[in-house]
Amino acid sequence: MQEFEVELSNEFIELHNLLKITNVASSGGQGKQIVASGDVLVDGQQELRKACKIRAGQVVQVGESVLIRVVAAAE
């Protein structure tokens, strides 16, 4: 499984954009398609909202292949 740790410089990032910046999706549009497919879990729960706000401390899983941990930026 591929694992990423993403530091947030803002309060949140939209789910489809998170998939884009980690290169899980090649574009925001593809990120939206991945979310719509039902293959994305946020904190263990299926997430279908493309613009779901992901905050520090949350974990996003895409299928069985990708795990993204979201952390607050060090100050």
Biopython code that builds the backbone (N, CA, C, O; Angstrom):
import numpy as np
from Bio.PDB.StructureBuilder import StructureBuilder

atoms = [
    (1, "MET", "N", (0.852, -1.188, 0.000)),
    (1, "MET", "CA", (0.000, 0.000, 0.000)),
    (1, "MET", "C", (0.890, 1.240, 0.000)),
    (1, "MET", "O", (1.858, 1.337, 0.754)),
    (2, "GLN", "N", (0.538, 2.165, -0.852)),
    (2, "GLN", "CA", (1.253, 3.435, -0.944)),
    (2, "GLN", "C", (0.723, 4.363, 0.153)),
    (2, "GLN", "O", (-0.488, 4.525, 0.307)),
    (3, "GLU", "N", (1.644, 4.972, 0.917)),
    (3, "GLU", "CA", (1.225, 5.858, 2.006)),
    (3, "GLU", "C", (1.794, 7.257, 1.813)),
    (3, "GLU", "O", (2.942, 7.428, 1.403)),
    (4, "PHE", "N", (0.973, 8.246, 2.114)),
    (4, "PHE", "CA", (1.367, 9.653, 2.019)),
    (4, "PHE", "C", (1.055, 10.339, 3.342)),
    (4, "PHE", "O", (0.134, 9.947, 4.058)),
    (5, "GLU", "N", (1.836, 11.365, 3.653)),
    (5, "GLU", "CA", (1.514, 12.259, 4.766)),
    (5, "GLU", "C", (1.476, 13.657, 4.190)),
    (5, "GLU", "O", (2.457, 14.126, 3.614)),
    (6, "VAL", "N", (0.351, 14.318, 4.344)),
    (6, "VAL", "CA", (0.147, 15.643, 3.772)),
    (6, "VAL", "C", (0.006, 16.645, 4.898)),
    (6, "VAL", "O", (-0.817, 16.472, 5.797)),
    (7, "GLU", "N", (0.822, 17.709, 4.845)),
    (7, "GLU", "CA", (0.729, 18.797, 5.830)),
    (7, "GLU", "C", (-0.222, 19.861, 5.315)),
    (7, "GLU", "O", (-0.094, 20.328, 4.183)),
    (8, "LEU", "N", (-1.168, 20.239, 6.147)),
    (8, "LEU", "CA", (-2.116, 21.294, 5.782)),
    (8, "LEU", "C", (-1.595, 22.646, 6.232)),
    (8, "LEU", "O", (-1.211, 22.816, 7.389)),
    (9, "SER", "N", (-1.583, 23.598, 5.327)),
    (9, "SER", "CA", (-1.212, 24.957, 5.712)),
    (9, "SER", "C", (-2.468, 25.784, 5.989)),
    (9, "SER", "O", (-2.394, 26.858, 6.586)),
    (10, "ASN", "N", (-3.617, 25.276, 5.553)),
    (10, "ASN", "CA", (-4.906, 25.923, 5.805)),
    (10, "ASN", "C", (-5.717, 25.059, 6.765)),
    (10, "ASN", "O", (-5.239, 24.029, 7.239)),
    (11, "GLU", "N", (-6.937, 25.484, 7.046)),
    (11, "GLU", "CA", (-7.808, 24.743, 7.962)),
    (11, "GLU", "C", (-8.234, 23.398, 7.382)),
    (11, "GLU", "O", (-8.377, 22.420, 8.115)),
    (12, "PHE", "N", (-8.439, 23.349, 6.051)),
    (12, "PHE", "CA", (-8.902, 22.119, 5.410)),
    (12, "PHE", "C", (-8.493, 22.101, 3.944)),
    (12, "PHE", "O", (-8.030, 23.104, 3.401)),
    (13, "ILE", "N", (-8.672, 20.940, 3.313)),
    (13, "ILE", "CA", (-8.504, 20.799, 1.869)),
    (13, "ILE", "C", (-9.673, 19.964, 1.378)),
    (13, "ILE", "O", (-10.098, 19.027, 2.054)),
    (14, "GLU", "N", (-10.196, 20.299, 0.204)),
    (14, "GLU", "CA", (-11.294, 19.518, -0.352)),
    (14, "GLU", "C", (-10.765, 18.170, -0.817)),
    (14, "GLU", "O", (-9.645, 18.071, -1.318)),
    (15, "LEU", "N", (-11.577, 17.139, -0.649)),
    (15, "LEU", "CA", (-11.155, 15.763, -0.908)),
    (15, "LEU", "C", (-10.605, 15.571, -2.315)),
    (15, "LEU", "O", (-9.546, 14.966, -2.480)),
    (16, "HIS", "N", (-11.293, 16.067, -3.323)),
    (16, "HIS", "CA", (-10.813, 15.865, -4.699)),
    (16, "HIS", "C", (-9.470, 16.553, -4.926)),
    (16, "HIS", "O", (-8.653, 16.062, -5.706)),
    (17, "ASN", "N", (-9.228, 17.678, -4.260)),
    (17, "ASN", "CA", (-7.935, 18.366, -4.374)),
    (17, "ASN", "C", (-6.835, 17.597, -3.639)),
    (17, "ASN", "O", (-5.686, 17.594, -4.081)),
    (18, "LEU", "N", (-7.169, 16.955, -2.540)),
    (18, "LEU", "CA", (-6.196, 16.127, -1.824)),
    (18, "LEU", "C", (-5.722, 14.985, -2.719)),
    (18, "LEU", "O", (-4.531, 14.677, -2.763)),
    (19, "LEU", "N", (-6.650, 14.368, -3.424)),
    (19, "LEU", "CA", (-6.275, 13.288, -4.343)),
    (19, "LEU", "C", (-5.381, 13.810, -5.466)),
    (19, "LEU", "O", (-4.482, 13.107, -5.928)),
    (20, "LYS", "N", (-5.628, 15.033, -5.897)),
    (20, "LYS", "CA", (-4.818, 15.644, -6.955)),
    (20, "LYS", "C", (-3.403, 15.954, -6.465)),
    (20, "LYS", "O", (-2.441, 15.643, -7.167)),
    (21, "ILE", "N", (-3.246, 16.553, -5.292)),
    (21, "ILE", "CA", (-1.901, 16.945, -4.846)),
    (21, "ILE", "C", (-1.032, 15.755, -4.452)),
    (21, "ILE", "O", (0.193, 15.867, -4.409)),
    (22, "THR", "N", (-1.660, 14.619, -4.166)),
    (22, "THR", "CA", (-0.890, 13.416, -3.850)),
    (22, "THR", "C", (-0.645, 12.566, -5.098)),
    (22, "THR", "O", (-0.067, 11.482, -5.013)),
    (23, "ASN", "N", (-1.086, 13.060, -6.253)),
    (23, "ASN", "CA", (-0.956, 12.367, -7.541)),
    (23, "ASN", "C", (-1.724, 11.051, -7.596)),
    (23, "ASN", "O", (-1.430, 10.203, -8.439)),
    (24, "VAL", "N", (-2.696, 10.867, -6.718)),
    (24, "VAL", "CA", (-3.606, 9.727, -6.824)),
    (24, "VAL", "C", (-4.496, 9.970, -8.050)),
    (24, "VAL", "O", (-4.863, 9.034, -8.761)),
    (25, "ALA", "N", (-4.830, 11.225, -8.277)),
    (25, "ALA", "CA", (-5.587, 11.639, -9.458)),
    (25, "ALA", "C", (-4.732, 12.618, -10.253)),
    (25, "ALA", "O", (-3.997, 13.416, -9.672)),
    (26, "SER", "N", (-4.828, 12.559, -11.572)),
    (26, "SER", "CA", (-4.021, 13.459, -12.406)),
    (26, "SER", "C", (-4.627, 14.858, -12.493)),
    (26, "SER", "O", (-3.954, 15.803, -12.903)),
    (27, "SER", "N", (-5.906, 14.991, -12.106)),
    (27, "SER", "CA", (-6.569, 16.297, -12.137)),
    (27, "SER", "C", (-7.672, 16.318, -11.083)),
    (27, "SER", "O", (-8.039, 15.284, -10.526)),
    (28, "GLY", "N", (-8.184, 17.500, -10.825)),
    (28, "GLY", "CA", (-9.299, 17.616, -9.894)),
    (28, "GLY", "C", (-10.526, 16.874, -10.409)),
    (28, "GLY", "O", (-11.276, 16.286, -9.630)),
    (29, "GLY", "N", (-10.728, 16.905, -11.730)),
    (29, "GLY", "CA", (-11.850, 16.191, -12.341)),
    (29, "GLY", "C", (-11.742, 14.694, -12.141)),
    (29, "GLY", "O", (-12.731, 14.029, -11.832)),
    (30, "GLN", "N", (-10.537, 14.161, -12.317)),
    (30, "GLN", "CA", (-10.350, 12.734, -12.090)),
    (30, "GLN", "C", (-10.537, 12.416, -10.606)),
    (30, "GLN", "O", (-11.075, 11.365, -10.258)),
    (31, "GLY", "N", (-10.094, 13.317, -9.739)),
    (31, "GLY", "CA", (-10.301, 13.138, -8.304)),
    (31, "GLY", "C", (-11.783, 13.040, -7.971)),
    (31, "GLY", "O", (-12.185, 12.224, -7.141)),
    (32, "LYS", "N", (-12.591, 13.868, -8.617)),
    (32, "LYS", "CA", (-14.043, 13.829, -8.407)),
    (32, "LYS", "C", (-14.617, 12.492, -8.860)),
    (32, "LYS", "O", (-15.507, 11.944, -8.209)),
    (33, "GLN", "N", (-14.109, 11.965, -9.973)),
    (33, "GLN", "CA", (-14.579, 10.666, -10.475)),
    (33, "GLN", "C", (-14.226, 9.539, -9.507)),
    (33, "GLN", "O", (-15.027, 8.631, -9.285)),
    (34, "ILE", "N", (-13.034, 9.599, -8.937)),
    (34, "ILE", "CA", (-12.610, 8.567, -7.978)),
    (34, "ILE", "C", (-13.519, 8.584, -6.760)),
    (34, "ILE", "O", (-13.933, 7.531, -6.276)),
    (35, "VAL", "N", (-13.833, 9.786, -6.261)),
    (35, "VAL", "CA", (-14.722, 9.903, -5.104)),
    (35, "VAL", "C", (-16.115, 9.379, -5.467)),
    (35, "VAL", "O", (-16.721, 8.639, -4.691)),
    (36, "ALA", "N", (-16.621, 9.759, -6.639)),
    (36, "ALA", "CA", (-17.949, 9.331, -7.064)),
    (36, "ALA", "C", (-18.049, 7.818, -7.239)),
    (36, "ALA", "O", (-19.138, 7.251, -7.146)),
    (37, "SER", "N", (-16.922, 7.167, -7.490)),
    (37, "SER", "CA", (-16.923, 5.710, -7.686)),
    (37, "SER", "C", (-17.230, 4.955, -6.389)),
    (37, "SER", "O", (-17.547, 3.766, -6.419)),
    (38, "GLY", "N", (-17.136, 5.654, -5.246)),
    (38, "GLY", "CA", (-17.410, 5.011, -3.967)),
    (38, "GLY", "C", (-16.213, 4.282, -3.392)),
    (38, "GLY", "O", (-16.348, 3.526, -2.429)),
    (39, "ASP", "N", (-15.049, 4.498, -3.967)),
    (39, "ASP", "CA", (-13.841, 3.774, -3.567)),
    (39, "ASP", "C", (-13.002, 4.530, -2.529)),
    (39, "ASP", "O", (-11.880, 4.125, -2.227)),
    (40, "VAL", "N", (-13.544, 5.627, -1.982)),
    (40, "VAL", "CA", (-12.782, 6.450, -1.039)),
    (40, "VAL", "C", (-13.398, 6.358, 0.358)),
    (40, "VAL", "O", (-14.607, 6.506, 0.536)),
    (41, "LEU", "N", (-12.533, 6.110, 1.341)),
    (41, "LEU", "CA", (-12.954, 6.099, 2.746)),
    (41, "LEU", "C", (-12.273, 7.251, 3.470)),
    (41, "LEU", "O", (-11.087, 7.508, 3.265)),
    (42, "VAL", "N", (-13.025, 7.940, 4.312)),
    (42, "VAL", "CA", (-12.473, 8.983, 5.180)),
    (42, "VAL", "C", (-12.731, 8.516, 6.611)),
    (42, "VAL", "O", (-13.877, 8.352, 7.029)),
    (43, "ASP", "N", (-11.650, 8.306, 7.347)),
    (43, "ASP", "CA", (-11.752, 7.784, 8.718)),
    (43, "ASP", "C", (-12.584, 6.498, 8.755)),
    (43, "ASP", "O", (-13.373, 6.286, 9.676)),
    (44, "GLY", "N", (-12.397, 5.645, 7.742)),
    (44, "GLY", "CA", (-13.055, 4.343, 7.717)),
    (44, "GLY", "C", (-14.478, 4.333, 7.195)),
    (44, "GLY", "O", (-15.096, 3.270, 7.120)),
    (45, "GLN", "N", (-15.018, 5.496, 6.829)),
    (45, "GLN", "CA", (-16.397, 5.591, 6.318)),
    (45, "GLN", "C", (-16.375, 6.005, 4.853)),
    (45, "GLN", "O", (-15.613, 6.889, 4.462)),
    (46, "GLN", "N", (-17.224, 5.354, 4.035)),
    (46, "GLN", "CA", (-17.299, 5.719, 2.622)),
    (46, "GLN", "C", (-17.680, 7.190, 2.495)),
    (46, "GLN", "O", (-18.581, 7.670, 3.181)),
    (47, "GLU", "N", (-16.985, 7.896, 1.610)),
    (47, "GLU", "CA", (-17.254, 9.323, 1.396)),
    (47, "GLU", "C", (-17.560, 9.546, -0.077)),
    (47, "GLU", "O", (-16.751, 9.205, -0.941)),
    (48, "LEU", "N", (-18.724, 10.115, -0.366)),
    (48, "LEU", "CA", (-19.137, 10.374, -1.742)),
    (48, "LEU", "C", (-19.179, 11.867, -2.072)),
    (48, "LEU", "O", (-19.442, 12.240, -3.215)),
    (49, "ARG", "N", (-18.923, 12.718, -1.083)),
    (49, "ARG", "CA", (-18.927, 14.170, -1.323)),
    (49, "ARG", "C", (-17.565, 14.578, -1.869)),
    (49, "ARG", "O", (-16.554, 14.469, -1.175)),
    (50, "LYS", "N", (-17.540, 15.039, -3.095)),
    (50, "LYS", "CA", (-16.279, 15.379, -3.758)),
    (50, "LYS", "C", (-15.549, 16.533, -3.076)),
    (50, "LYS", "O", (-14.319, 16.566, -3.038)),
    (51, "ALA", "N", (-16.314, 17.473, -2.541)),
    (51, "ALA", "CA", (-15.718, 18.656, -1.916)),
    (51, "ALA", "C", (-15.710, 18.546, -0.388)),
    (51, "ALA", "O", (-15.620, 19.556, 0.310)),
    (52, "CYS", "N", (-15.802, 17.322, 0.124)),
    (52, "CYS", "CA", (-15.738, 17.094, 1.573)),
    (52, "CYS", "C", (-14.488, 17.762, 2.140)),
    (52, "CYS", "O", (-13.399, 17.622, 1.583)),
    (53, "LYS", "N", (-14.642, 18.481, 3.234)),
    (53, "LYS", "CA", (-13.513, 19.185, 3.838)),
    (53, "LYS", "C", (-12.705, 18.214, 4.694)),
    (53, "LYS", "O", (-13.207, 17.666, 5.676)),
    (54, "ILE", "N", (-11.454, 18.011, 4.308)),
    (54, "ILE", "CA", (-10.558, 17.119, 5.034)),
    (54, "ILE", "C", (-9.663, 17.975, 5.916)),
    (54, "ILE", "O", (-9.011, 18.906, 5.445)),
    (55, "ARG", "N", (-9.642, 17.644, 7.205)),
    (55, "ARG", "CA", (-8.881, 18.427, 8.179)),
    (55, "ARG", "C", (-7.750, 17.597, 8.775)),
    (55, "ARG", "O", (-7.715, 16.376, 8.627)),
    (56, "ALA", "N", (-6.830, 18.276, 9.448)),
    (56, "ALA", "CA", (-5.709, 17.596, 10.104)),
    (56, "ALA", "C", (-6.237, 16.527, 11.049)),
    (56, "ALA", "O", (-7.225, 16.737, 11.753)),
    (57, "GLY", "N", (-5.569, 15.381, 11.055)),
    (57, "GLY", "CA", (-5.955, 14.277, 11.915)),
    (57, "GLY", "C", (-6.797, 13.233, 11.203)),
    (57, "GLY", "O", (-7.016, 12.146, 11.737)),
    (58, "GLN", "N", (-7.270, 13.547, 10.009)),
    (58, "GLN", "CA", (-8.093, 12.591, 9.280)),
    (58, "GLN", "C", (-7.227, 11.692, 8.397)),
    (58, "GLN", "O", (-6.118, 12.055, 8.005)),
    (59, "VAL", "N", (-7.768, 10.508, 8.097)),
    (59, "VAL", "CA", (-7.074, 9.528, 7.259)),
    (59, "VAL", "C", (-7.988, 9.193, 6.085)),
    (59, "VAL", "O", (-9.165, 8.878, 6.264)),
    (60, "VAL", "N", (-7.422, 9.267, 4.882)),
    (60, "VAL", "CA", (-8.172, 8.979, 3.659)),
    (60, "VAL", "C", (-7.581, 7.732, 3.027)),
    (60, "VAL", "O", (-6.364, 7.617, 2.881)),
    (61, "GLN", "N", (-8.445, 6.802, 2.654)),
    (61, "GLN", "CA", (-7.990, 5.580, 1.989)),
    (61, "GLN", "C", (-8.683, 5.481, 0.640)),
    (61, "GLN", "O", (-9.891, 5.691, 0.526)),
    (62, "VAL", "N", (-7.890, 5.153, -0.387)),
    (62, "VAL", "CA", (-8.431, 4.968, -1.728)),
    (62, "VAL", "C", (-8.237, 3.503, -2.093)),
    (62, "VAL", "O", (-7.116, 3.053, -2.330)),
    (63, "GLY", "N", (-9.334, 2.770, -2.136)),
    (63, "GLY", "CA", (-9.261, 1.343, -2.422)),
    (63, "GLY", "C", (-8.353, 0.634, -1.426)),
    (63, "GLY", "O", (-8.310, 0.974, -0.243)),
    (64, "GLU", "N", (-7.634, -0.350, -1.930)),
    (64, "GLU", "CA", (-6.674, -1.084, -1.103)),
    (64, "GLU", "C", (-5.247, -0.608, -1.340)),
    (64, "GLU", "O", (-4.301, -1.169, -0.788)),
    (65, "SER", "N", (-5.090, 0.448, -2.177)),
    (65, "SER", "CA", (-3.741, 0.796, -2.624)),
    (65, "SER", "C", (-3.149, 2.077, -2.058)),
    (65, "SER", "O", (-1.930, 2.243, -2.090)),
    (66, "VAL", "N", (-3.975, 2.998, -1.535)),
    (66, "VAL", "CA", (-3.453, 4.304, -1.109)),
    (66, "VAL", "C", (-4.006, 4.686, 0.257)),
    (66, "VAL", "O", (-5.201, 4.553, 0.518)),
    (67, "LEU", "N", (-3.105, 5.167, 1.136)),
    (67, "LEU", "CA", (-3.479, 5.681, 2.452)),
    (67, "LEU", "C", (-2.861, 7.065, 2.603)),
    (67, "LEU", "O", (-1.654, 7.234, 2.428)),
    (68, "ILE", "N", (-3.689, 8.055, 2.930)),
    (68, "ILE", "CA", (-3.214, 9.436, 3.068)),
    (68, "ILE", "C", (-3.527, 9.905, 4.483)),
    (68, "ILE", "O", (-4.687, 9.937, 4.892)),
    (69, "ARG", "N", (-2.481, 10.268, 5.228)),
    (69, "ARG", "CA", (-2.641, 10.825, 6.567)),
    (69, "ARG", "C", (-2.494, 12.352, 6.444)),
    (69, "ARG", "O", (-1.540, 12.849, 5.846)),
    (70, "VAL", "N", (-3.443, 13.068, 7.014)),
    (70, "VAL", "CA", (-3.433, 14.528, 6.928)),
    (70, "VAL", "C", (-3.030, 15.070, 8.298)),
    (70, "VAL", "O", (-3.651, 14.748, 9.311)),
    (71, "VAL", "N", (-1.984, 15.896, 8.316)),
    (71, "VAL", "CA", (-1.469, 16.459, 9.565)),
    (71, "VAL", "C", (-1.428, 17.973, 9.474)),
    (71, "VAL", "O", (-1.404, 18.543, 8.383)),
    (72, "ALA", "N", (-1.420, 18.612, 10.626)),
    (72, "ALA", "CA", (-1.298, 20.068, 10.683)),
    (72, "ALA", "C", (0.134, 20.465, 10.367)),
    (72, "ALA", "O", (1.072, 19.750, 10.721)),
    (73, "ALA", "N", (0.304, 21.584, 9.710)),
    (73, "ALA", "CA", (1.629, 22.088, 9.400)),
    (73, "ALA", "C", (2.339, 22.482, 10.689)),
    (73, "ALA", "O", (1.731, 23.048, 11.597)),
    (74, "ALA", "N", (3.616, 22.180, 10.756)),
    (74, "ALA", "CA", (4.417, 22.578, 11.909)),
    (74, "ALA", "C", (4.558, 24.091, 11.928)),
    (74, "ALA", "O", (4.800, 24.711, 10.892)),
    (75, "GLU", "N", (4.408, 24.681, 13.099)),
    (75, "GLU", "CA", (4.502, 26.143, 13.194)),
    (75, "GLU", "C", (5.820, 26.590, 13.719)),
    (75, "GLU", "O", (6.055, 27.791, 13.857)),
]
sb = StructureBuilder()
sb.init_structure("model")
sb.init_model(0)
sb.init_chain("A")
sb.init_seg("    ")
for serial, (resi, resn, name, xyz) in enumerate(atoms, 1):
    if name == "N":
        sb.init_residue(resn, " ", resi, " ")
    sb.init_atom(name, np.array(xyz, "f"), 0.0, 1.0, " ", f" {name:<3s}", serial, name[0])
structure = sb.get_structure()
